Amino acid sequence: MTEPEQTLKNSNEVIDAFKKIVGAKFVLTSSRKTTPFSKGYRFGGGPVFAVVRPATLVEMWKTLQVCVDNDLIVICQASNTGLTGGSGPSPDQRYDRPVVIISTHRISQVFLINDAREAISLAGTPLTHLTDVLAQAHRETHSVIGSTSIGASVIGGISNNSGGSQIRKGPAFTREAIYARVNEHGKVELVNHLGIALGDDPEAALDRLQHGDWKTDDVTAPPADSHETEYAKHLRDIVPSPARYNANPDYLYEASGSAGKLMVFAVRTRTFPLEVNPTMFYIGVNDPHELEEIRRMFLESDMELPISGEYMGRLAFDMAEKYGKDTFIFLKFLSPKVQTFMFAFKTWVNGIFAKLPGFGPTFADTVSQAFFSIFPNQLPKRMMQYRNRFEHHLLLTVSAEQKEQSEQMLKDFFAKPEHGGDFFICSPEEAKSANLNRFGAASAATRFAELKRRHIAGLIPIDVALRRDDWDWLEVLPKEIEDQLVAKAYYGHFFCHVMHQDYVAKQGVDAKKLHDQIQQLLEARGAKLPAEHNYGRLYRLPPEMEQHFKELDPTNTFNAGLGGTSTSKEWA
């Protein structure tokens, strides 16, 4: 009898143990109920032994103990984005042990400390929840809308080095967290580096944390208050290396960059003064070098850096307008809670109809696309005019104090005869629409690929950090690669030179091989992959990251979705 079979022999006892901890209602075992957790937005969908949904940090701790005692693989999941496959098991991969997903969605709490200059977010807290809490204190989070539209969590951002659009703040990072790890002896241990004294007993400490049971004197002092972090200075250095990427050792510390190889119960993060009345400049050019000139002009100026600078190519614009219209409307008119529910509901519906003959796995997407195509174009007139005039778009947002100087800089720049672009100052409504269209690009590329799935080889999403000094930031593919594509869309966090590049491969193309070829071309230019979505199953795990993850999780207990790990043996 193999080791996996020995583990499964006691499956009823394990399930009973889970039910005793969290209640029978919150232990899911059927394929119908587990699919919304195992199947991510883009990737995932492999079988799981169970999905367990604890309501407290103590229940999380006890559930982990059962998993370790029974030699189960654990995927800690706050939000099942599935952007690179790391938040769920693979349908194409065989694991040496059964997989359990511990979903922390029910544990969403925020505590503001040190006059709201810092926040403690518990395991399943969505970024939208933290944003709402901070807004009442006239503060803001590290990150803003992006994958938050599908429920991205605070701890997910920390674990995956996500960076988002905030030029001044850099990757999501903290040295202050409380987490569990499985040591080299196979024992679960609690590590409290939260900067709050909670005692030595793990269950008592976690219970105190969840109930906010501590005194002001138990909390260490906050950092100096600012609109930015040390990343802003780092970004201004126009040197032959990327500004931020997952394998950067400067941003790997315990929970930060852990990629699910630890069970993180809470993180302590900085907050920032709320930006009041920011201004967006909508910039259009046909020569991509002009955008790089603008980028360097602002990076080299003596004023504070802009808030954000988001790039969008014309094809990404068109895809977002056509295939992201439902996302646009959801984000504009519905609350974050309803948005998250709608994405989860769509995944559930697709799972149901995938099992019925004649429907396929994208039924909900097909219906949604047909329904929302009836709606008129949602984008402002001036944006559509710029779409027709210009190939490349930059959404440059600055603080109120920067408006006049930034406007003059752009006027002087485009007054030069060698520059053929233009800009306009967005109204608040135009700025909101521009941001929603930009952040709908990723979902639009996925929708396009899903609806064309019978005629293509698949979607190849690449998340890349380019060198800070790279003038030729917009890639030109060799003909032998270009000929294998139906479409390609480029968008990203331009000032950081972090690009999201979506390629749709023609039918008959080996999509995995093509992904590797494109990655090799980018790395030959000095780029780093991935930049902020983590490795999942899409990217080769470099030796230094393999070692990093082994140090965090020496027994290979956590995260079956991380490339290069938890796949040493097969089980049936």
Summary of the structure (lengths in Angstrom):
residues: 572
radius of gyration: 23.4
end to end distance: 11.6
largest distance: 77.8
contacts: 2010
relative contact order: 0.14
helix: 40%
strand: 19%
